[in-house]
Amino acid sequence: MHWLGWIRFFEAAARHQNFARAAEELHLTHGAISRQIRQLEDELGVALFERRNRAVFLTEAGRTLHVAATQSMDLLAAAAERIRAPARNVALTLSCEPTIAMRWLIPRLARFSALHPDIPLHLMAAGGPIDFARGGVDVALRRNDFSFDARWHTRELAPERVGPVCRPDLAAANLDALQRLHTRTRPDAWQRWARGSGITLVGGADVWYEHFYLSLQAAAAGLGWAIASELMATDELADGRLAAPHGFVADGSAYYLLSPAPFEYDPRRGALFDWLRTEAQASLQAPPGPG
C-alpha cells in the first residue's frame, strides 16, 4: 500500500490545517505539499480537506485518518525511543522556569551530579509552552499554568503551595500594614491565596513587579509582603532570610516534568524525575526556619 508514504505529509497538513505551515515544517514548497495531499486523496478516492477561501479544513474522512495517523506516528516514535539506547555521557537537556531554576534547582544540582555522574545535565532557563524538537530539549520542568500538549508525557513532581512571606523582623505586622507585592507573571496570586486561606484582604498598598523572583527579592529586602511559592522560598525560609507566619496553602496547580517521549524508554529521564521528586518532597517537608 504505497499510499502510506504520503502519511507524513498528510499528518503535518492536518495538524496545522495549513499547507504553507506544513511545507515550512517539512522544508518543502506549498505546491509540493498540495500535490502530495491530492495524490493521497486520489488514491483513497475521498476528499480529506475542504478547501475554502484559500484555507483548508479537515473533512470527516480527514479527521478519521488524522486520528489514525497521529496514533501511528506516536507508536513509531515510542518504538524508536525504546530501541535507541542513549549514548554514554550525552548531556540531558532540561528546560526549567527561570525562577525555580535560580532559587531551587541550581543550588541542588551538585547532588544530582554526585548521584548520577554518568548523566551530564544541560540546563536552559525558559517558561511556558515548549517545542521540544526545535528547542533541542529533552525534558522540561513546568507548572501547569498553561495547557499541556496531549502528546507530551507528564509526571507530577510536587503540588504548588503559596503563602505570604516577608523579612523576619516584619513577621508580626498585619497583612494590610505593609505594601502588598504583586508580580505580572502571577497577577492573581494574592487572590488565589486568600481564597484558599479563607482570608479577606483589605487595605494595603499595592506594588507591582515584572517577575516572580523580583517580588521575592523585594520581600527579603523588607519592602513588604510577597506571595511566595513554598518550593521557591524553601532555602530562604530555612536560613532565616524570609518568614512565612501565615503558612502555605495549595493553589490548585503543580509542577511537572514533561517529555516528548515515554520516560520508560530513557533511563536518564527516569533518573532525573526520581531525583527531582525526592528533592521537591524533601523541600516541602523541611521544618520552618528561624523567625
Residue frames relative to the residue before (quaternion, step in Angstrom):
aa qw qx qy qz dx dy dz
M 1.0000 0.0000 0.0000 0.0000 0.00 0.00 0.00
H 0.1743 -0.8561 0.4778 0.0921 3.54 0.28 1.34
W 0.5343 0.6418 -0.4157 0.3603 3.62 1.19 -0.29
L 0.4928 0.6594 -0.4315 0.3689 3.60 1.25 -0.25
G 0.5878 0.5979 -0.3614 0.4080 3.57 1.18 -0.55
W 0.6599 0.5121 -0.3078 0.4556 3.58 1.21 -0.43
I 0.4690 0.7287 -0.4279 0.2568 3.57 1.21 -0.34
R 0.6594 0.5174 -0.3432 0.4239 3.62 0.87 -0.79
F 0.6218 0.5126 -0.3463 0.4804 3.58 1.12 -0.63
F 0.6613 0.5058 -0.3073 0.4609 3.57 0.96 -0.88
E 0.6511 0.5328 -0.3320 0.4266 3.61 0.88 -0.90
A 0.6669 0.4910 -0.3054 0.4700 3.59 0.92 -0.86
A 0.6677 0.4936 -0.3058 0.4658 3.60 0.93 -0.88
A 0.6690 0.4968 -0.3028 0.4626 3.59 0.98 -0.82
R 0.6435 0.5291 -0.3270 0.4462 3.59 0.97 -0.82
H 0.7389 0.3837 -0.2208 0.5079 3.58 0.96 -0.87
Q 0.1565 -0.7785 0.5604 0.2354 3.56 1.17 -0.76
N 0.6459 0.4179 -0.3138 0.5566 3.50 1.02 0.97
F 0.3699 -0.7627 0.4872 0.2101 3.58 -0.48 1.18
A 0.6332 0.5459 -0.3411 0.4297 3.60 1.01 -0.75
R 0.6838 0.4629 -0.2998 0.4778 3.62 0.90 -0.87
A 0.6106 0.5302 -0.3523 0.4710 3.59 1.09 -0.66
A 0.6461 0.5213 -0.3187 0.4574 3.58 0.97 -0.84
E 0.6413 0.5215 -0.3212 0.4621 3.57 1.01 -0.84
E 0.6571 0.5171 -0.3138 0.4499 3.59 0.94 -0.87
L 0.7627 0.3714 -0.1882 0.4948 3.59 0.97 -0.90
H 0.4231 -0.7290 0.4419 0.3070 3.58 1.34 0.14
L 0.4951 0.6024 -0.4494 0.4359 3.55 0.94 1.02
T 0.5476 -0.5768 0.4674 0.3860 3.56 -1.30 0.00
H 0.6503 -0.5001 0.3980 0.4107 3.53 -1.29 0.39
G 0.6559 0.5269 -0.3107 0.4424 3.58 0.97 -0.85
A 0.6379 0.5313 -0.3349 0.4457 3.58 1.01 -0.76
I 0.6442 0.5043 -0.3201 0.4777 3.57 0.98 -0.84
S 0.6560 0.5251 -0.3145 0.4417 3.57 0.88 -0.94
R 0.6590 0.5042 -0.3108 0.4636 3.58 0.96 -0.83
Q 0.6494 0.5178 -0.3236 0.4533 3.58 0.95 -0.85
I 0.6605 0.4964 -0.3102 0.4703 3.58 0.94 -0.85
R 0.6453 0.5210 -0.3224 0.4563 3.60 0.96 -0.85
Q 0.6497 0.5071 -0.3220 0.4659 3.60 0.97 -0.80
L 0.6373 0.5158 -0.3296 0.4681 3.58 1.02 -0.78
E 0.6506 0.5083 -0.3162 0.4673 3.59 0.96 -0.84
D 0.6416 0.5148 -0.3245 0.4670 3.58 1.01 -0.79
E 0.6510 0.5261 -0.3095 0.4512 3.56 0.99 -0.85
L 0.7306 0.4157 -0.2274 0.4917 3.56 0.97 -0.90
G 0.3705 -0.7544 0.4710 0.2678 3.57 1.19 -0.44
V 0.6940 0.3948 -0.2685 0.5390 3.57 1.17 0.55
A 0.4714 -0.6579 0.5045 0.3008 3.58 -1.11 0.67
L 0.2448 -0.7770 0.5675 0.1198 3.56 -0.91 0.95
F 0.7723 0.2005 -0.1115 0.5924 3.56 1.20 -0.55
E 0.2733 -0.6972 0.6329 0.1968 3.51 -1.24 0.59
R 0.2022 -0.8013 0.5578 0.0766 3.55 -0.67 1.12
R 0.1213 0.7926 -0.5812 0.1386 3.56 -0.57 1.25
N 0.8636 -0.0531 0.0293 0.5005 3.54 -0.92 1.00
R 0.6966 -0.4979 0.2520 0.4510 3.56 0.86 1.06
A 0.6198 0.4695 -0.3614 0.5146 3.59 1.26 0.43
V 0.2503 -0.7653 0.5744 0.1475 3.59 -1.20 0.50
F 0.0746 -0.7821 0.6186 0.0073 3.55 -1.10 0.80
L 0.5132 -0.6511 0.4618 0.3154 3.58 -0.98 0.81
T 0.3516 -0.6820 0.5967 0.2348 3.53 -1.09 0.78
E 0.6994 -0.4218 0.3304 0.4731 3.59 -1.25 -0.01
A 0.6452 0.5023 -0.3206 0.4782 3.58 1.01 -0.81
G 0.6425 0.5300 -0.3204 0.4512 3.57 1.04 -0.79
R 0.6450 0.5131 -0.3244 0.4642 3.58 1.00 -0.79
T 0.6318 0.5303 -0.3301 0.4590 3.58 1.02 -0.79
L 0.6881 0.4676 -0.2842 0.4766 3.57 0.90 -0.92
H 0.6220 0.5523 -0.3514 0.4296 3.60 1.03 -0.72
V 0.6269 0.5289 -0.3406 0.4596 3.60 0.96 -0.81
A 0.6856 0.4769 -0.2837 0.4712 3.58 0.88 -0.95
A 0.6509 0.5209 -0.3220 0.4486 3.59 0.97 -0.83
T 0.6495 0.5163 -0.3153 0.4606 3.58 0.97 -0.87
Q 0.6585 0.5029 -0.3100 0.4662 3.58 0.92 -0.88
S 0.6573 0.5164 -0.3121 0.4516 3.59 0.96 -0.86
M 0.6840 0.4788 -0.2947 0.4648 3.58 0.91 -0.88
D 0.6193 0.5260 -0.3464 0.4688 3.59 1.08 -0.66
L 0.6414 0.5185 -0.3180 0.4676 3.58 1.02 -0.81
L 0.6557 0.5077 -0.3101 0.4648 3.57 0.98 -0.84
A 0.6559 0.5059 -0.3128 0.4648 3.58 0.97 -0.87
A 0.6548 0.5074 -0.3156 0.4629 3.57 0.97 -0.84
A 0.6482 0.5129 -0.3201 0.4629 3.59 0.98 -0.82
A 0.6452 0.5187 -0.3254 0.4570 3.58 0.99 -0.82
E 0.6533 0.5029 -0.3144 0.4705 3.58 0.98 -0.84
R 0.6549 0.5356 -0.3188 0.4274 3.57 1.01 -0.80
I 0.7552 0.3938 -0.2260 0.4727 3.59 0.89 -0.86
R 0.6505 0.4913 -0.3284 0.4771 3.59 1.24 -0.27
A 0.2462 -0.7763 0.5654 0.1308 3.56 -0.47 1.18
P 0.4890 -0.6570 0.4751 0.3217 3.61 -0.87 0.83
A 0.4856 -0.6535 0.4906 0.3105 3.54 -0.96 0.85
R 0.5588 -0.6160 0.4374 0.3421 3.54 -1.05 0.76
N 0.8601 0.1421 -0.1272 0.4731 3.51 -1.16 0.83
V 0.4298 0.6458 -0.5049 0.3785 3.59 1.17 0.54
A 0.4756 -0.7086 0.4413 0.2774 3.57 -0.74 1.06
L 0.3166 -0.6951 0.6150 0.1958 3.51 -1.19 0.72
T 0.2399 -0.7997 0.5374 0.1184 3.58 -0.58 1.15
L 0.0884 -0.7985 0.5954 -0.0101 3.54 -0.70 1.20
S 0.1892 -0.7471 0.6286 0.1042 3.56 -0.87 1.03
C 0.0046 -0.8252 0.5611 -0.0645 3.57 -0.72 1.08
E 0.5627 -0.5833 0.4578 0.3655 3.57 -1.07 0.72
P 0.5773 -0.6583 0.3496 0.3333 3.62 -0.76 1.01
T 0.6885 0.4878 -0.3160 0.4337 3.61 0.81 -0.91
I 0.6763 0.4678 -0.3057 0.4800 3.59 0.88 -0.85
A 0.6051 0.5511 -0.3542 0.4525 3.59 1.12 -0.62
M 0.7256 0.4520 -0.2520 0.4536 3.58 0.79 -1.03
R 0.7923 0.3815 -0.1791 0.4413 3.54 0.78 -1.04
W 0.8054 0.2564 -0.1391 0.5160 3.61 1.11 -0.45
L 0.7441 0.4515 -0.2594 0.4185 3.59 0.67 -1.07
I 0.6898 0.5120 -0.3072 0.4095 3.60 0.68 -1.07
P 0.6636 0.4971 -0.3432 0.4413 3.67 0.86 -0.72
R 0.7224 0.4330 -0.2443 0.4806 3.61 1.21 -0.34
L 0.4644 0.7285 -0.4297 0.2626 3.60 1.21 -0.26
A 0.5839 0.5818 -0.3873 0.4129 3.60 1.06 -0.59
R 0.6278 0.5357 -0.3404 0.4506 3.59 1.09 -0.65
F 0.6317 0.5110 -0.3387 0.4745 3.59 1.05 -0.71
S 0.6538 0.5162 -0.3161 0.4540 3.59 0.94 -0.87
A 0.6543 0.5057 -0.3151 0.4657 3.58 1.02 -0.78
L 0.6935 0.4701 -0.2704 0.4743 3.57 1.03 -0.79
H 0.7982 0.1396 -0.0489 0.5840 3.59 1.07 -0.76
P 0.0500 -0.8441 0.5334 0.0221 3.62 0.46 1.13
D 0.6516 0.5195 -0.3064 0.4601 3.59 1.26 -0.39
I 0.6850 0.4222 -0.2854 0.5207 3.62 1.26 0.07
P 0.1581 -0.7811 0.5973 0.0901 3.62 -0.02 1.19
L 0.1885 -0.7880 0.5810 0.0770 3.56 -0.98 0.89
H 0.1393 -0.7727 0.6164 0.0594 3.54 -0.83 1.07
L 0.1899 -0.8239 0.5307 0.0595 3.58 -0.55 1.21
M 0.0599 -0.7696 0.6356 0.0130 3.55 -0.98 0.96
A 0.2980 -0.7604 0.5514 0.1699 3.60 -0.85 0.96
A 0.3135 0.7111 -0.5752 0.2554 3.57 -0.66 1.17
G 0.1725 -0.7910 0.5780 0.1023 3.55 -1.19 0.48
G 0.7300 0.4449 -0.3078 0.4176 3.53 -1.32 0.16
P 0.7932 -0.2834 0.2089 0.4969 3.60 -1.26 -0.31
I 0.1413 -0.8083 0.5708 0.0289 3.54 -1.12 0.69
D 0.2453 -0.7126 0.6373 0.1608 3.54 -1.16 0.75
F 0.3216 -0.7961 0.4771 0.1878 3.56 -0.11 1.29
A 0.6832 0.5018 -0.3040 0.4347 3.58 0.84 -0.95
R 0.7210 0.4407 -0.2638 0.4651 3.58 0.75 -0.99
G 0.7071 0.4617 -0.2697 0.4627 3.56 1.06 -0.69
G 0.3821 -0.7319 0.4833 0.2910 3.60 1.23 -0.20
V 0.4459 0.7001 -0.4275 0.3581 3.56 1.16 0.71
D 0.3485 -0.7428 0.5367 0.1968 3.57 -1.00 0.85
V 0.7937 -0.0237 0.0626 0.6046 3.58 0.91 -0.94
A 0.1675 -0.7853 0.5903 0.0824 3.57 -1.20 0.52
L 0.2511 -0.7323 0.6147 0.1509 3.55 -1.08 0.81
R 0.1247 0.8030 -0.5632 0.1498 3.54 -0.53 1.24
R 0.3777 -0.6388 0.6049 0.2889 3.53 -1.36 0.35
N 0.4588 -0.7179 0.4495 0.2682 3.59 -0.93 0.81
D 0.2581 0.7549 -0.5495 0.2483 3.53 0.66 1.20
F 0.7059 0.2694 -0.2578 0.6022 3.57 1.27 0.49
S 0.6154 -0.5712 0.3914 0.3766 3.59 -1.23 0.36
F 0.3344 -0.7348 0.5576 0.1931 3.55 -0.83 1.02
D 0.5268 -0.6073 0.4955 0.3289 3.57 -1.13 0.71
A 0.5078 -0.6791 0.4396 0.2961 3.59 -0.84 0.98
R 0.6499 0.5276 -0.3246 0.4404 3.60 1.18 -0.43
W 0.5535 0.6096 -0.4031 0.3994 3.60 1.21 -0.25
H 0.3329 -0.6811 0.6094 0.2322 3.52 -1.28 0.50
T 0.0948 -0.8387 0.5357 -0.0243 3.56 -0.63 1.16
R 0.0154 -0.7677 0.6406 0.0121 3.54 -1.16 0.74
E 0.3830 -0.7456 0.5011 0.2154 3.56 -0.75 1.07
L 0.2947 -0.7672 0.5525 0.1390 3.53 -0.95 0.99
A 0.7741 -0.2087 0.2023 0.5624 3.57 0.78 -1.02
P 0.4910 -0.6295 0.4986 0.3379 3.58 -1.13 0.54
E 0.4395 -0.6571 0.5352 0.2977 3.55 -1.20 0.51
R 0.0286 -0.7711 0.6359 -0.0141 3.56 -0.89 1.02
V 0.0795 -0.8248 0.5598 -0.0096 3.56 -0.80 1.01
G 0.1137 0.7876 -0.6008 0.0759 3.54 -1.24 0.48
P 0.6018 -0.5734 0.4088 0.3767 3.61 -1.22 0.37
V 0.0517 -0.7808 0.6224 0.0160 3.57 -1.02 0.85
C 0.0017 -0.7811 0.6243 -0.0072 3.53 -1.25 0.51
R 0.6534 -0.4445 0.3942 0.4692 3.55 -1.28 -0.07
P 0.6008 -0.6315 0.3399 0.3531 3.63 -0.81 0.91
D 0.6736 0.5016 -0.3263 0.4339 3.61 0.94 -0.71
L 0.6773 0.4573 -0.2893 0.4985 3.60 1.30 -0.15
A 0.3961 0.7794 -0.4346 0.2163 3.58 1.30 -0.07
A 0.6600 0.5140 -0.3181 0.4462 3.62 1.10 -0.50
A 0.5196 0.6559 -0.4110 0.3619 3.61 1.24 -0.22
N 0.5242 -0.6097 0.4878 0.3398 3.56 -1.16 0.57
L 0.6276 -0.5626 0.3859 0.3751 3.55 -1.21 0.53
D 0.7210 0.4184 -0.2545 0.4902 3.59 1.12 -0.57
A 0.5525 0.6290 -0.3878 0.3856 3.58 1.29 0.03
L 0.7446 0.3137 -0.1888 0.5581 3.57 1.21 -0.44
Q 0.6458 -0.4908 0.3964 0.4300 3.55 -1.27 0.24
R 0.3108 -0.7208 0.5895 0.1903 3.55 -1.10 0.78
L 0.2232 -0.8141 0.5295 0.0839 3.57 -0.45 1.27
H 0.1097 -0.8002 0.5895 0.0104 3.56 -0.75 1.13
T 0.1942 -0.7583 0.6057 0.1431 3.56 -1.31 0.29
R 0.4954 -0.6863 0.4503 0.2843 3.55 -0.95 0.87
T 0.6194 0.5360 -0.3600 0.4467 3.61 1.15 -0.33
R 0.7609 0.1299 -0.1208 0.6242 3.60 1.31 -0.29
P 0.0611 -0.8744 0.4798 0.0385 3.58 0.62 1.12
D 0.7378 0.3988 -0.2343 0.4916 3.61 1.12 -0.52
A 0.2981 0.8041 -0.4814 0.1812 3.60 1.24 0.25
W 0.6680 0.4972 -0.3154 0.4551 3.59 0.89 -0.86
Q 0.6643 0.5086 -0.3085 0.4527 3.58 0.94 -0.87
R 0.6476 0.5138 -0.3209 0.4623 3.58 0.98 -0.83
W 0.6565 0.4934 -0.3214 0.4716 3.59 0.96 -0.81
A 0.6457 0.5313 -0.3261 0.4409 3.59 0.92 -0.87
R 0.6551 0.5005 -0.3163 0.4693 3.59 0.94 -0.86
G 0.6868 0.4924 -0.2852 0.4522 3.57 0.93 -0.90
S 0.7236 0.4272 -0.2316 0.4902 3.57 1.15 -0.63
G 0.4109 -0.7181 0.4670 0.3120 3.58 1.23 -0.28
I 0.5032 0.6443 -0.4138 0.4005 3.56 1.19 0.60
T 0.2787 -0.7374 0.5906 0.1726 3.56 -1.04 0.79
L 0.2888 -0.7692 0.5499 0.1502 3.55 -0.69 1.11
V 0.0276 0.7891 -0.6118 0.0486 3.57 -0.85 1.00
G 0.8348 0.1885 -0.1350 0.4994 3.55 -1.18 0.60
G 0.5520 0.6309 -0.4470 0.3121 3.52 -1.27 -0.42
A 0.3833 -0.7085 0.5461 0.2299 3.56 -1.04 0.80
D 0.2998 -0.7618 0.5529 0.1552 3.57 -1.05 0.81
V 0.0311 -0.7696 0.6377 -0.0068 3.56 -0.97 0.96
W 0.2223 -0.8067 0.5403 0.0890 3.58 -0.85 0.99
Y 0.1183 -0.7579 0.6392 0.0557 3.52 -1.18 0.81
E 0.5803 -0.6303 0.3977 0.3284 3.54 -1.14 0.64
H 0.8133 0.1557 -0.0518 0.5583 3.58 0.98 -0.83
F 0.6638 -0.5408 0.3654 0.3651 3.52 -1.25 0.63
Y 0.6922 0.4937 -0.2981 0.4339 3.58 0.83 -0.96
L 0.6011 0.5584 -0.3656 0.4396 3.60 1.15 -0.50
S 0.6499 0.5013 -0.3273 0.4681 3.59 1.00 -0.75
L 0.6379 0.5141 -0.3318 0.4677 3.60 1.04 -0.70
Q 0.6423 0.5121 -0.3223 0.4704 3.58 1.02 -0.78
A 0.6393 0.5245 -0.3205 0.4621 3.56 1.06 -0.77
A 0.6302 0.5231 -0.3334 0.4669 3.59 1.02 -0.75
A 0.6602 0.5051 -0.3075 0.4631 3.59 0.94 -0.86
A 0.6754 0.4788 -0.2884 0.4810 3.59 1.18 -0.56
G 0.5744 -0.6365 0.3605 0.3673 3.58 1.28 0.08
L 0.4536 0.7197 -0.4273 0.3062 3.58 1.22 0.35
G 0.7843 -0.2625 0.1571 0.5397 3.59 1.22 -0.05
W 0.6362 -0.4848 0.4244 0.4245 3.53 -1.36 -0.40
A 0.0539 -0.7722 0.6317 0.0417 3.59 -1.04 0.80
I 0.4125 -0.6506 0.5609 0.3033 3.55 -1.17 0.52
A 0.0969 -0.8187 0.5660 0.0052 3.55 -0.66 1.15
S 0.4319 -0.6005 0.5955 0.3133 3.48 -1.33 0.43
E 0.4992 -0.6640 0.4594 0.3144 3.58 -0.80 0.96
L 0.6412 0.5320 -0.3291 0.4445 3.56 1.00 -0.83
M 0.7104 0.4636 -0.2689 0.4561 3.60 0.87 -0.92
A 0.7338 0.4195 -0.2350 0.4799 3.59 1.08 -0.63
T 0.3922 0.7784 -0.4484 0.1981 3.59 1.24 -0.16
D 0.6786 0.4875 -0.3097 0.4539 3.61 0.92 -0.80
E 0.6591 0.4983 -0.3062 0.4728 3.60 1.00 -0.83
L 0.6286 0.5172 -0.3301 0.4779 3.59 1.10 -0.64
A 0.6689 0.5205 -0.2978 0.4393 3.56 0.97 -0.88
D 0.7761 0.3378 -0.1998 0.4936 3.61 0.93 -0.79
G 0.6077 -0.6280 0.3347 0.3525 3.58 1.23 0.26
R 0.4523 0.6786 -0.4723 0.3345 3.59 1.14 0.27
L 0.7705 0.1552 -0.0962 0.6107 3.57 1.23 -0.52
A 0.1726 -0.7504 0.6257 0.1250 3.54 -1.28 0.44
A 0.1426 -0.7801 0.6061 0.0614 3.56 -1.14 0.70
P 0.0601 -0.8650 0.4969 0.0346 3.61 0.52 1.13
H 0.6984 0.4512 -0.2769 0.4816 3.61 1.17 -0.40
G 0.5010 -0.6866 0.4090 0.3321 3.58 1.27 0.08
F 0.4540 -0.6670 0.5301 0.2605 3.53 -1.38 -0.19
V 0.1092 -0.7685 0.6261 0.0737 3.55 -1.22 0.59
A 0.5593 -0.5867 0.4627 0.3590 3.57 -1.20 0.53
D 0.2438 -0.7920 0.5412 0.1428 3.59 -0.91 0.86
G 0.6409 -0.5644 0.3127 0.4158 3.58 1.26 0.23
S 0.6719 0.4370 -0.3099 0.5113 3.58 1.23 -0.13
A 0.1622 -0.7792 0.5985 0.0916 3.57 -1.30 0.11
Y 0.4516 -0.6501 0.5364 0.2927 3.53 -1.32 0.32
Y 0.0931 -0.8023 0.5896 0.0019 3.54 -1.01 0.93
L 0.2875 -0.6722 0.6392 0.2387 3.51 -1.32 0.41
L 0.1571 -0.8113 0.5625 0.0274 3.56 -0.71 1.17
S 0.0080 -0.7910 0.6112 -0.0252 3.54 -1.08 0.77
P 0.4351 -0.6879 0.5033 0.2900 3.61 -1.03 0.66
A 0.7439 0.3030 -0.1776 0.5686 3.59 1.27 -0.32
P 0.6368 -0.5412 0.3718 0.4041 3.63 -1.12 0.52
F 0.5254 -0.6429 0.4607 0.3136 3.57 -0.98 0.84
E 0.6241 0.5869 -0.3432 0.3851 3.57 1.03 -0.75
Y 0.6935 0.5039 -0.2773 0.4338 3.57 1.15 -0.56
D 0.7495 0.2631 -0.1859 0.5784 3.61 1.26 -0.02
P 0.3555 -0.7720 0.4816 0.2137 3.62 -0.25 1.19
R 0.5883 0.5837 -0.3753 0.4151 3.60 1.11 -0.57
R 0.6683 0.4985 -0.3011 0.4627 3.57 0.94 -0.88
G 0.6441 0.5169 -0.3138 0.4685 3.55 1.02 -0.81
A 0.6533 0.5129 -0.3124 0.4611 3.57 0.98 -0.85
L 0.6522 0.5038 -0.3197 0.4676 3.59 0.96 -0.81
F 0.6491 0.5101 -0.3307 0.4572 3.60 0.91 -0.84
D 0.6578 0.5110 -0.3250 0.4479 3.60 0.84 -0.91
W 0.6725 0.4913 -0.3014 0.4642 3.57 0.94 -0.86
L 0.6568 0.5091 -0.3189 0.4558 3.60 0.89 -0.88
R 0.6666 0.4976 -0.3154 0.4566 3.59 0.90 -0.84
T 0.6380 0.5220 -0.3253 0.4632 3.58 1.00 -0.82
E 0.6739 0.4896 -0.2948 0.4683 3.59 0.91 -0.90
A 0.6499 0.5180 -0.3211 0.4540 3.58 0.96 -0.82
Q 0.6627 0.4981 -0.3084 0.4665 3.57 0.92 -0.86
A 0.6374 0.5176 -0.3277 0.4673 3.58 1.02 -0.78
S 0.6528 0.5178 -0.3195 0.4513 3.59 0.97 -0.80
L 0.7062 0.4660 -0.2679 0.4609 3.59 0.91 -0.90
Q 0.6949 0.4496 -0.2772 0.4880 3.58 1.19 -0.42
A 0.4534 0.7021 -0.4491 0.3158 3.57 1.29 -0.12
P 0.4938 -0.6501 0.4782 0.3238 3.62 -0.99 0.74
P 0.5940 -0.5806 0.4123 0.3743 3.60 -1.12 0.57
G 0.4866 -0.6766 0.4729 0.2861 3.54 -1.10 0.65
P 0.7309 -0.3902 0.2996 0.4730 3.57 -1.27 -0.15
G 0.7127 0.4509 -0.3245 0.4284 3.55 -1.17 0.51
